[in-house]
Amino acid sequence: MRVRVRVTGVVTGTPGGKERRTEVTGSMASRKKVLLKVIILGDSGVGKTSLMNQYVNKKFSNQYKATIGADFLTKEVMVEDRLVTLQIWDTAGQERFQSLGVAFYRGADCCVLVFDVTASTTFKTLDSWRDEFLIQASPRDPDNFPFLVLGNKIDLENRQVTTKRAQAWCQSKNNMPYFETSAKEATNVEQAFQTIARNALKQETEVELYNEFPDQIKLDRNGSSSSSAQSCSC
C-alpha cells in the first residue's frame, strides 16, 4: 500500500459531521476523495490517544491528559488506488461521557475497540463498548459492520489477557480482525490502521452502492413513467 500523509487539524469537543466531496488536483484528477470516520473506543487509560498520535504524528508521550469529550485527527492515505482521508475520533473512556454517543458515533465507517493486555477489566468491557456503539450509531447492517480490536501495551510486563483469549473473543464476534500493539514502540500500529482504512473504505463503498438505487418506477400502459410516490394530476 502506498501511503501519503498530511495532518489537517486537531479539533477538541466538536461533534463529527461527515462531508463527502470531490477534489481535483494534478494526477489525482480522476479519483474521488473520500472521508472515512473511524471511532476508537475503550476504557480510560488503555492508550487510545497514544495509538492515534503514534499513527498520525509518529510520536509517543507519557504526558497525555485524559480525553474530555472527544478529539479527532485526520490523515490522508492511499487505499487501493483511492485517496482516503481518515477522520479518527478518540472518545473519552469515562462512563459519564458515554451519553455523547449519538453525536460522535453516528456516521462512523469503522469502530476500533481497544483494551490493555495488562488489565483484564478493560478486556471484559469490550462487549459493553461494542453494544453501546451499535445502539448509538445505528449502522444500516449491524451484523456486518466493520469492527477491529487492538490489544495495546504489549511492551509491558505482567500480561493478564492472553493472545488466545483475545482471538477467541474476536472470532465469536463475527471474526473481528485483531492486532496486538504497542503505541510506545509503534508495534503493529501502522499495520492495524491500514486494515482499518481498508475495512472502512469497503463499508463506505457498500453504503454508497446501497444509496444509489433509485425509487421504484412503474410504467403505465401508455408508456409514461411514475414513481412509487403519489403524484399530482393537476
C-alpha positions as a Python dict, from the first residue, in 0.01 Angstrom:
ca = {
    (1, 'M'): (0, 0, 0),
    (2, 'R'): (133, 346, -94),
    (3, 'V'): (77, 599, 184),
    (4, 'R'): (81, 977, 164),
    (5, 'V'): (42, 1164, 492),
    (6, 'R'): (-93, 1508, 565),
    (7, 'V'): (-219, 1608, 908),
    (8, 'T'): (-500, 1854, 851),
    (9, 'G'): (-605, 1951, 1201),
    (10, 'V'): (-699, 1874, 1557),
    (11, 'V'): (-1043, 1961, 1694),
    (12, 'T'): (-1146, 1920, 2057),
    (13, 'G'): (-1501, 1868, 2179),
    (14, 'T'): (-1670, 1909, 1842),
    (15, 'P'): (-1929, 1653, 1722),
    (16, 'G'): (-1824, 1498, 1395),
    (17, 'G'): (-2040, 1565, 1098),
    (18, 'K'): (-1929, 1397, 778),
    (19, 'E'): (-1885, 1575, 449),
    (20, 'R'): (-1805, 1398, 125),
    (21, 'R'): (-1658, 1596, -158),
    (22, 'T'): (-1464, 1559, -480),
    (23, 'E'): (-1132, 1740, -523),
    (24, 'V'): (-936, 1764, -847),
    (25, 'T'): (-562, 1802, -803),
    (26, 'G'): (-295, 1707, -1055),
    (27, 'S'): (-258, 1334, -1107),
    (28, 'M'): (-547, 1271, -867),
    (29, 'A'): (-796, 1430, -1106),
    (30, 'S'): (-988, 1111, -1178),
    (31, 'R'): (-1003, 988, -818),
    (32, 'K'): (-1273, 1066, -569),
    (33, 'K'): (-1156, 1190, -231),
    (34, 'V'): (-1338, 1001, 42),
    (35, 'L'): (-1375, 1097, 407),
    (36, 'L'): (-1394, 796, 639),
    (37, 'K'): (-1496, 834, 1001),
    (38, 'V'): (-1325, 596, 1245),
    (39, 'I'): (-1422, 576, 1613),
    (40, 'I'): (-1179, 447, 1878),
    (41, 'L'): (-1348, 310, 2192),
    (42, 'G'): (-1229, 154, 2515),
    (43, 'D'): (-1183, 220, 2884),
    (44, 'S'): (-990, 523, 3003),
    (45, 'G'): (-615, 464, 3011),
    (46, 'V'): (-592, 182, 2755),
    (47, 'G'): (-394, 402, 2514),
    (48, 'K'): (-649, 529, 2261),
    (49, 'T'): (-493, 876, 2239),
    (50, 'S'): (-142, 731, 2224),
    (51, 'L'): (-234, 497, 1938),
    (52, 'M'): (-395, 777, 1740),
    (53, 'N'): (-99, 1011, 1787),
    (54, 'Q'): (154, 740, 1709),
    (55, 'Y'): (-24, 663, 1382),
    (56, 'V'): (-83, 1022, 1269),
    (57, 'N'): (215, 1208, 1416),
    (58, 'K'): (466, 926, 1478),
    (59, 'K'): (500, 1048, 1835),
    (60, 'F'): (451, 897, 2180),
    (61, 'S'): (424, 1074, 2513),
    (62, 'N'): (361, 961, 2869),
    (63, 'Q'): (211, 1301, 2947),
    (64, 'Y'): (-127, 1276, 2772),
    (65, 'K'): (-416, 1405, 2979),
    (66, 'A'): (-744, 1216, 2992),
    (67, 'T'): (-960, 1298, 2692),
    (68, 'I'): (-1264, 1511, 2777),
    (69, 'G'): (-1549, 1462, 2531),
    (70, 'A'): (-1372, 1371, 2207),
    (71, 'D'): (-1081, 1473, 1986),
    (72, 'F'): (-1004, 1383, 1630),
    (73, 'L'): (-706, 1384, 1396),
    (74, 'T'): (-708, 1338, 1021),
    (75, 'K'): (-464, 1161, 796),
    (76, 'E'): (-462, 1113, 420),
    (77, 'V'): (-366, 771, 284),
    (78, 'M'): (-387, 583, -43),
    (79, 'V'): (-603, 272, -18),
    (80, 'E'): (-642, 53, -324),
    (81, 'D'): (-560, 343, -556),
    (82, 'R'): (-806, 579, -387),
    (83, 'L'): (-722, 889, -186),
    (84, 'V'): (-879, 850, 156),
    (85, 'T'): (-895, 1091, 448),
    (86, 'L'): (-925, 908, 777),
    (87, 'Q'): (-1105, 1113, 1041),
    (88, 'I'): (-1003, 930, 1359),
    (89, 'W'): (-1211, 1004, 1668),
    (90, 'D'): (-1068, 946, 2014),
    (91, 'T'): (-1358, 941, 2258),
    (92, 'A'): (-1341, 965, 2635),
    (93, 'G'): (-1336, 629, 2808),
    (94, 'Q'): (-1509, 750, 3122),
    (95, 'E'): (-1856, 608, 3171),
    (96, 'R'): (-2009, 952, 3230),
    (97, 'F'): (-1922, 1056, 2874),
    (98, 'Q'): (-2097, 763, 2704),
    (99, 'S'): (-2407, 981, 2668),
    (100, 'L'): (-2215, 1172, 2399),
    (101, 'G'): (-2253, 866, 2179),
    (102, 'V'): (-2522, 976, 1935),
    (103, 'A'): (-2337, 1293, 1834),
    (104, 'F'): (-1998, 1128, 1796),
    (105, 'Y'): (-2077, 777, 1675),
    (106, 'R'): (-2335, 849, 1405),
    (107, 'G'): (-2196, 817, 1053),
    (108, 'A'): (-1895, 605, 1152),
    (109, 'D'): (-1744, 377, 887),
    (110, 'C'): (-1538, 163, 1128),
    (111, 'C'): (-1515, 113, 1504),
    (112, 'V'): (-1189, 24, 1681),
    (113, 'L'): (-1214, -141, 2024),
    (114, 'V'): (-903, -105, 2241),
    (115, 'F'): (-806, -282, 2562),
    (116, 'D'): (-493, -303, 2777),
    (117, 'V'): (-340, -653, 2774),
    (118, 'T'): (-210, -592, 3129),
    (119, 'A'): (-557, -510, 3268),
    (120, 'S'): (-820, -780, 3225),
    (121, 'T'): (-1101, -547, 3334),
    (122, 'T'): (-1050, -341, 3017),
    (123, 'F'): (-1092, -657, 2810),
    (124, 'K'): (-1412, -757, 2988),
    (125, 'T'): (-1578, -426, 2897),
    (126, 'L'): (-1533, -473, 2520),
    (127, 'D'): (-1881, -626, 2497),
    (128, 'S'): (-2041, -320, 2653),
    (129, 'W'): (-1843, -82, 2430),
    (130, 'R'): (-1945, -278, 2119),
    (131, 'D'): (-2310, -282, 2226),
    (132, 'E'): (-2301, 88, 2312),
    (133, 'F'): (-2166, 171, 1968),
    (134, 'L'): (-2430, -34, 1785),
    (135, 'I'): (-2707, 130, 1986),
    (136, 'Q'): (-2581, 485, 1940),
    (137, 'A'): (-2452, 464, 1582),
    (138, 'S'): (-2741, 254, 1447),
    (139, 'P'): (-2549, 124, 1142),
    (140, 'R'): (-2756, 3, 847),
    (141, 'D'): (-2617, -352, 871),
    (142, 'P'): (-2506, -406, 1234),
    (143, 'D'): (-2423, -775, 1184),
    (144, 'N'): (-2159, -691, 922),
    (145, 'F'): (-2038, -352, 1044),
    (146, 'P'): (-1655, -342, 1047),
    (147, 'F'): (-1504, -360, 1394),
    (148, 'L'): (-1137, -410, 1475),
    (149, 'V'): (-980, -494, 1811),
    (150, 'L'): (-643, -373, 1942),
    (151, 'G'): (-474, -532, 2242),
    (152, 'N'): (-244, -248, 2344),
    (153, 'K'): (62, -213, 2574),
    (154, 'I'): (231, -539, 2476),
    (155, 'D'): (562, -373, 2566),
    (156, 'L'): (471, -401, 2935),
    (157, 'E'): (522, -698, 3164),
    (158, 'N'): (260, -872, 3383),
    (159, 'R'): (27, -950, 3096),
    (160, 'Q'): (-323, -1057, 3205),
    (161, 'V'): (-504, -1119, 2874),
    (162, 'T'): (-353, -1389, 2653),
    (163, 'T'): (-347, -1371, 2275),
    (164, 'K'): (-554, -1688, 2257),
    (165, 'R'): (-825, -1543, 2480),
    (166, 'A'): (-846, -1222, 2280),
    (167, 'Q'): (-855, -1407, 1947),
    (168, 'A'): (-1131, -1636, 2073),
    (169, 'W'): (-1345, -1336, 2168),
    (170, 'C'): (-1290, -1175, 1827),
    (171, 'Q'): (-1384, -1496, 1647),
    (172, 'S'): (-1706, -1516, 1848),
    (173, 'K'): (-1795, -1164, 1729),
    (174, 'N'): (-1812, -1230, 1357),
    (175, 'N'): (-1437, -1287, 1333),
    (176, 'M'): (-1321, -932, 1406),
    (177, 'P'): (-962, -855, 1298),
    (178, 'Y'): (-726, -849, 1596),
    (179, 'F'): (-388, -679, 1638),
    (180, 'E'): (-157, -666, 1939),
    (181, 'T'): (2, -323, 1957),
    (182, 'S'): (239, -101, 2146),
    (183, 'A'): (174, 270, 2099),
    (184, 'K'): (502, 339, 2279),
    (185, 'E'): (716, 127, 2045),
    (186, 'A'): (489, 167, 1738),
    (187, 'T'): (444, -211, 1716),
    (188, 'N'): (175, -306, 1462),
    (189, 'V'): (21, 43, 1473),
    (190, 'E'): (69, 115, 1102),
    (191, 'Q'): (-47, -233, 1002),
    (192, 'A'): (-358, -208, 1218),
    (193, 'F'): (-464, 128, 1074),
    (194, 'Q'): (-405, 7, 719),
    (195, 'T'): (-658, -268, 788),
    (196, 'I'): (-890, -13, 947),
    (197, 'A'): (-870, 207, 636),
    (198, 'R'): (-941, -84, 401),
    (199, 'N'): (-1237, -207, 604),
    (200, 'A'): (-1377, 144, 644),
    (201, 'L'): (-1347, 205, 270),
    (202, 'K'): (-1530, -119, 199),
    (203, 'Q'): (-1810, -13, 434),
    (204, 'E'): (-1827, 330, 267),
    (205, 'T'): (-1844, 176, -81),
    (206, 'E'): (-2123, -61, 18),
    (207, 'V'): (-2327, 224, 167),
    (208, 'E'): (-2278, 435, -148),
    (209, 'L'): (-2397, 149, -368),
    (210, 'Y'): (-2698, 96, -142),
    (211, 'N'): (-2791, 463, -162),
    (212, 'E'): (-2758, 479, -540),
    (213, 'F'): (-3064, 262, -608),
    (214, 'P'): (-3345, 490, -730),
    (215, 'D'): (-3704, 481, -610),
    (216, 'Q'): (-3919, 220, -774),
    (217, 'I'): (-4051, 335, -1113),
    (218, 'K'): (-4361, 190, -1275),
    (219, 'L'): (-4470, 218, -1636),
    (220, 'D'): (-4838, 253, -1715),
    (221, 'R'): (-4997, 116, -2030),
    (222, 'N'): (-4939, 443, -2215),
    (223, 'G'): (-4564, 415, -2164),
    (224, 'S'): (-4532, 707, -1923),
    (225, 'S'): (-4346, 657, -1601),
    (226, 'S'): (-4447, 729, -1245),
    (227, 'S'): (-4263, 685, -917),
    (228, 'S'): (-4394, 482, -627),
    (229, 'A'): (-4482, 809, -453),
    (230, 'Q'): (-4820, 968, -516),
    (231, 'S'): (-4825, 1223, -798),
    (232, 'C'): (-5039, 1524, -864),
    (233, 'S'): (-5281, 1501, -1159),
    (234, 'C'): (-5321, 1877, -1198),
}
